[in-house]
Each structure stands twice: as structure tokens, then as C-alpha cells.
């Protein structure tokens, strides 16, 4: 679930059910400051939790490569 470790800031990919389908969301948490810095939610829905997780992981990887 953990995708990025940079000091006390970490990004997590999770999934949630929405109307019988699934979405991914990425949450950037600053554990040092004890707050959520940012959350992104997919516009698309996926038939399975695994498909949503894979798509979220791919999106996070693309964001990391853009840095």
C-alpha cells in the first residue's frame, strides 16, 4: 500500500467501492505535521478492486516520474 517514502511524507494508494464499482484514491500524508497534504480520486470507475488498485499504482508511478 505504501508507495513513496520521503522523510515523514508518504503516499498511499487505496480503493473504495462506489455504486457497485471501484475507484482508486491517492493520499499524501505528512506524518511529521500530522496532516493530509493532498488526496486525488480517479474520475474513472473499475469493475474490480484489483483493477482500481493497479490503475492507482500506475497513476502514482507516473506522478513520481514527473518529479
Secondary structure by P-SEA (a helix, b strand, c coil): ccccccccbbbbbbbbbcccbbbbbbbbbccccccccbbbbbccccccaaaaaaaaaaaaaaaaaac
